[in-house]
Amino acid sequence: AGTAAEVTINYVIIDEDARKKMVCVDPNDIPAVAIVDPELMYSMPKGLTAATGMDALTHAIEGYTTQAAWELADTLNLKAIELISRSLRAAVENDPKGREDMALGQYVTGMAFSNVGLGVVHGMAHPLGAFYGTPHGVANAVLLPYVMEFNKDYTGEKYREIARAMGVKDVDSMTQEEYRKAAIDAVRKLSVDVGIPTKLEAIKEEDLQFLAESAHADAC
């Protein structure tokens, strides 16, 4: 309940010798039929459920704020943010309704981000996964609040709608600065609530140049 591989045009090839993840894009990658059955996810560990769920949330938020975003994709991504925000905690506890809503949420944002692309969270997460073996969803979850902070001045009113979709109250009475902070705080709290670590301990300073170059070259 995270990658939306069944409905996206993206796939990833790992070059283990070069320690690189290569994002490939091809419409022929989408199957004619896909069955998404949340009951098959009941045996997933909590950590994997949390990580893949935060990957899906990252898809939705990056897809909603990317420069290619437009109204139809925005509608899907906002619904996905709502579904994921209200169901991920329950899914981690293996609640059937939580599992079902997560399966739907990750699928909905998959349809959207295949049309509008992603952003620098994924661009940075891919080299972290290839270089250190950092789980993709964990990398996304840790990076997402920082990238949202970095991007906030270029997002118009979109963080207000992200905050609203994540269940933040009274967003219409907030200033722009307040609702932007509220959206970032809601993402950070969800990540902590489902047990994602707050730091990427593996990163070494001497690797930063390579990681930055790899992120800059990433398709996302």
Secondary structure, 3 states (H helix, E strand, C coil): CCCCCCCCCEEEEEECCCCEEEEEECHHHCCCCCCCCHHHHCCCCHHHHHHHHHHHHHHHHHHHHCCCCCHHHHHHHHHHHHHHHHHHHHHHCCCHHHHHHHHHHHHHHHHHHHHHCCCHHHHHHHHHHHHHCCCHHHHHHHHHHHHHHHHHHHCCCHHHHHHHHCCCCCHHHCCHHHHHHHHHHHHHHHHHHCCCCCCCCCCCHHHHHHHHHHHHHCCC
